[in-house]
Amino acid sequence: MFDGLIQGVALGLATGTACLATCGPIYGAYLLSEKRTGKQSFQVMLLLSIGRFASYAVFGALAGLLGGSIPIPIRIVAVSSGYLLFSVFLVLSVVRIRKTCGGCHTSKFLDLTKSPFLLGILTGFSICPSFLIALTVAFDSSGPIAGSMLFIGFFFGTTVYILPFALFGLLTRKKWITAAARLLAVGVAVYFALTGIRGLVRYYTDPQRQILVDSHSHSDEYVFSALDQDTVYVLFFPELIDDYGDSLALHIPDELFPSINVITADSGKWLEAVERIPELSAVITSWWVDSRSGVERTAWQDEVAAALEERRMRIFAVEYEPYCSDRAETVRMWLETYSFKCDPDSGFSFLMLNSLSCDPVDCYTPACPIAE
């Protein structure tokens, strides 16, 4: 139990800067939108943190209890709805402040936006890269207590980066700052509202993704989708000059896509790397793993391909070159759009060829067909 707490603290400290990209604009806009003293700002941050703590503790317990049994599409609906809720919260907060400053009476409904505790609860469910990593670990924990302790530790680790926002109260003495912050709050709300709407539209307009039947499948009872996995693994061989697995992992992340775990391997210790990937996992790797690529493999590459097949991996063998960041977008769109029929206990290999006929040195130049 306490191992989970320590692990969560370490994870929060290591990835907390990523939380600032999601929660930072929300907290900053909220704190600056009305005049507060330094003490009042600290009290607001304290209530925000208590709300986020409660949210994390409950979410961690549910993740530990349910494991990976919650389908990714259901999580997408929940997360997208959460984005819409705290975007509405921010807009209503601005409306309340404008009415109050104008001497108008505000309704009890608008008075809800005075509660930083409620905003803390809502932002506790916002999805950022570090949150996804914590979620994946919690799904693999041994129960609700372990999952809750991990997220509580994650809360304390990330709070180190959030608490300095309390100093924003010192800036609200300037009237123009609070006015600008209200505009910022509306802008942040619009961004997250669009993100939430996009997630819901993507879910409801394509609830049943297109299915490809793998040639090795003997059963139509199981449909595998990379989007339904908690983690997609990228098997990366840095000694091979045409392997861009690390770049793909950097460019592919999306708020609705599973977390990406890069497994670095080499020709000497590749078996240790492969064994770190659970069986039946979604694995993105270089196209030479698939024999249909036509690449003349070395002895160790043959062994890697055989080991992946033995561990029944669901392999997406990608021809990286010519590589541009757009290549990652194409791969992500394929994995989100298509599912694969296969036996429940079997793996498969899907070869993803690059049809572009340009040289890698042309990437990000007008000579690249997808540069525009």
N, C-alpha and C positions, 0 to 999 in steps of 0.2 A: 504493500500500500504506500509506504513512504518512499520506496524506490520510484513509484509513479509521480509522487510530488516533486522529488528532486529532478526527475527527467523532465517534467513539465516546466519547472523553473529554468532549467538549462535551455530548453527549447524556446521559451519565451525570450530569454536574454539573447539567444543566438539569432532569432528571426524577428525581434520586436520592431526593427526599423521598417519592415514590410507592413506592419499594422498601421504605422503612421500614414501610409499612402491611402488607406481606407478610412480610418477613424479620425485622422488628423484634421482634414478639411471640415468634417462634421462638427467635431468638438470646438475647433477654432472659430467657425462661423457662429456657433451657438453661444460661446462665451463672450464674443465681441459684439454681439448684436444688441445688447443693452448695457447701460452703465452699471458697473459693479465695483466695489472696493476689492482690494487684494484679498481680504478675509472672505468676502462673499464669493469670490471666484474659487478660492480654495474649498469652500463648503460645497459649491456646485460640482467641482471635480471629485470631491469625496462621494457625493451622492451618485454621480455618474459611475464611479468605480464600484460602488456597492451594487448598483444595478447590473453592471457588467459581471461582477463576481457571481451574483445570483444566477444570471443567465448561463455563465460558463459552468457553474457547479451542476445545474440541472442538465445542460446539454451533454456534459461529460458523463454523467450518470446514465443518461439514455443511450449514449453511444456505447458505453461499456456493457449495458444490459442487452441491447439489441444486436451488437456486433455489426457486421456488414449486411444484415438482413433488410435494411431499408433500401429500396431500389434508388439508384441515382436519379431517375426522373422525378420521384417524389421529393427528393431533397432539392431538386432544381425548382420545383413549384414553391416549396417552403422558403427557400433563400430569396427567390424573386419576389415573393409576397412581402418578405421582410424588408427588402430594398424599398418597395413601394410605401410601406408603413412609415419608415423613418424619413422618407422624402416628404410625405404628407405632414409628419410631425414638424419638420423644419419650416415648411411653408406656413402652417397654422401658427407656429411660434412667431414668425415675422408679422403675420396679420394681428396677432394679439398685442405685440409690442407697439405697432403703429397705432392701434386703437387706444391703448393705454396712454401713449405719449400725447395723443390728441384729446385726452380727457374723456374719451368714450367708455361706456361700460362694456365689459366683455362677458360672454356667456361662460357657463360652467364647463362647457365642452372645450372652449379655447383655453380655459384655465388649466386644462390638463398639460398644456405645453410648458407650463411653469415647472413641471416635474423633471429635473435632470435624472432622477432615478429611473423614470420610464424610458428616457432616451438611452440610458445605460443598458437597460434590458434589451432594447431594440438593436443597438449596435453590437451587443454580445453575440448576435447571430449573423453579423456581416462576414462574408467569406473573403478572406485574403489568403495569399500563399501559405503563411505560417499557420493560420487557422486550419487549412486543409491538411497540413502535415500533422498537427495535433489531433485532428479528427481521425486520420488514418491510424495513428498510434492508439487512440482510445478504442477504436473498433477492434483492435487486436488485444486489448487488455482483458483481464480475467473476471470482469464483472462491473456492476454499477459503481461500487466504492472505488475501485482502482481507476475507472474512467473519470469519475468525479475528482479524485485526487490529482490526476494528471492535468485536468483543465484548471483546477485551482492553482496548481503550480505554474501553469501557463499564464494565468491571470497575473500572478505576482511578478513573473519575469517580464511581461509586456508592460505592466504598470510603471516600471522604471522609466519607460519612454513617454508615457502618457501624462504623468503627474506635472511635468514642467508647464503644461498648458494652463495651470492655475495662475501663472504669472501674467496671463493675458488681461486679467482684471485691471492691471496698472495702465493698460493702453486705452481703456474705455473712457478715460477722462476727456478725450478729444471726441467731440460730437461727430466729426467727419469719419472717424474710424468705425463707430457703431453703425453709421449709415452705410458705409461701404460693406461692413460685415453682413448687414441684412441682404444686400444684393448678392454677396457671396453665398449666403445661406440658400437663397433662391436658386442660384446657379448649381450648387451642390445637390440640392433637392431634384432639380431637373435631370442632372446626370444620373443619379441613382434611380429616379423614376423610369428613365429610358432604359437603364440596365435591367430593371425588374420587368418592364413591359416586354423587352426583347426576349428575356428568358421564358416568360409565359407564352409569348407568341410562338417561339421555337418549339415549345413543348406541345401546345394545343394544335398547332398547324401540322405537326409531323409526329404524333404520338407513336406511330408504328413506323420506325425507320425501315428503309429498303433492306431487303435480305438477299445476300449472295449465298448460294449453295456451294460449299467447298467440295472439291472433287473427291476428297477422302471421307466424306460424311456418309454414314450408313443409317442415319436416323434423323428425323426432322422434329424430334421432341425437344431439342435444346437449341436456343438461339443465343449466340455469344455476341456481346457488344462491348467494345472498349470503354464506351461512355458509362457503362454500368459497373465498372471496376473502381475500387477505392484508389488504386495506384496503377499507373502505366509505367513500366520499366523501359529504360533506354540502355541497351548494352553497347558500350562505346569502347573502341579500340584506338587510342590516340596515336599509336605508332603507325597506323595506316593513313596515308596522306589524303585518301578519298573518303575518310569516315568523318562526317560532320555531326555525329550524334550529340555532342555537347552543345553545338550551335542550335540544333533542332530543339533540344530540351529548353534552351533559353528563349526561343522564339514561339514555341507552341502553346505556352500557358494561356488559359482562358478561364474566366470566373466560373464557367459551367463545366470545365473539363476536369477530369480526375487529377490528383497530384502526380507530378513527374519525379521519378527516382532514377538518377543516372548511376549506372553500375559500370565503373571503369575497369577494363581488363587489358591483358597483354598476351602475347604469344606464349609466355612462360607460365603465368599463373591464372590462366583463364578459367580453370575449373573452379577455383575458389569463388570467382566472381559469379559464375553461372549458378553455383549452389546457394548464393545469397538471394536468388530470385525464387519465390514460391512456385511450386508446380502449378500448371494450368493458368499462368499469368499472361497478361498482354505484354508482349515484348517488342519494342521497336529496335531494329538493328540494321546493319548494312546489308545490301542486297546479295552479297556473295553467299550468305547463309542459305539462300534458296538455290537449289541446283539448277533451276530453270534460268538463272541469270546468265549462264554461259561463262562466268568468271572461272579462270583456272585456279583452283584453290590449292593451298599448301597442305601438308599433312595435318598441321595443327588446326587449320581452318575446317578441314573435314571432321576432325574430332569435336570441334565446337558445335558444328551443325548436328552431328550425331547426338551430342549431349543434350542439346536443346530439344531435339525430337524425342529423346528418351524421357525427358522431364515433362513432356506433353505441353510445351509452351504454345501459346497462340501468337505466332510470329508475324510481324509486319516487316517484311524485308524491303527496305527503302533504298532506291538508287538516288544517292544524294546529289551527285554532280549532274549538271552545273548547279551549285547551291546558291540560293538567295533566301532571304527571310521569308519570301513568298512561298518557298517550298514547304516550310513548316506549316504555313496557313493551309496549303493544299492537303497535306497529310492530316492535319487536325479536322478539316472539313470532311474528308473521307471517313475518318474514324467516327465522327459524329453522325454521319449520314447512313452508313451501311452497318448491318449486322451480319453474322455468319452462322449458318446452320452447321452444326457439328455434333458428334457424340459427346455426351456430358463429361466423359472422362478421357477425352482425346484432344490432342493438339492439332494445329494446322499451320501452314505457312502461306501467307498471301504476299505475292510479289507486287510491289508498287514501283513501276518504271517511271522514269522521267522522260517525257516526250519532247522536251525542249532541245533544240539543236544549236545551242550556243556554247561558248567557252566560259568556264568559271571566272576567268579574269574580266569578263564583260559585265559581271553582276554589278548592279547599281550604276550602270552607265546606259546611255541611249541605245547601245547595241544589244542590250538584254531585252528579249521579247516581252518580259513582264516588268520591265523597269518602271513603266507608267502606272 
